């Protein structure tokens, strides 16, 4: 008969899981009102409203191009890896606008857009009309680049979407 030791079996390496909880304060509309960066981001979404919104990746590129090509700095820092810009602050601001209900993701197209509540917020609190006109003109100049990037994203999601498979001959 085999003798067993009195100690517990340890899990095999890498199977132990820990739950890590990160507490983040909830954001309020009053905080958005005081944050100039988020208000300017809302103006960018407003400028893209006539196109039915913008993909998050396209929005990151647009804000980057506004800063580097048009000299309109919205206050975001960017890190470019392989020519693709990314910004942690921009992503956090997008999540904040989604959280307070000033922005939404279209369920069908997955594009970001301002909600009616977000549009009312801008109208009620006011914004710099001169800055908005300058921003809208710059966005209109960059629209062909945005459209090309949006088409690429749509094609990629179309090809990766699970669906019925066709038989190839």
C-alpha positions, 0 to 999 in steps of 0.5 A: 500500500502506498503511503500518502503525505499530509500536504495538499497538492499544489496546482500545476504552474500557471493555473492559479488565478487571482482576481484583481479589482481596480477601483475607478471613480465614476465620471459625471456630466459635471466633470465632462463640463469642466474637462476641455479635452472631452468637450473638444472630443465631443466637437470632433464627434459632432463634426463627423455626425453627417457621416453617421459616426466614426470608428474608434480607430479612425477617430484616433487617427483623425485626432492624430492627423489634426495635431500633426497635419493641421496644427489643432492640438486637442490635448492628447499624447500619442504613441506611434507603433509601426506608423499606427497612432494610439493614445491611452488618454483618448481611449479613456475619454471615449469610454467616459463619454460613453459612460455618461451617455453623451456618446454611443456606439451604433449597434449595427455599424459599431461607429461612435456618434454623439447622442441627442443628450450629448448634442443638447449638452453642447448646445446648452453649455455652449462651445467656441463656434470659431474653434468648431468652424476651424475644426470642421474645415480641417475634418472636411480636408481629412475626410478622404483619409478617414473614408479610406480607413473606415473602408479598410475597417469595414472590409476587415470586419466583414471578412472576419465576421463568422457566417456561413461558409461557402464551398470552394471548388 
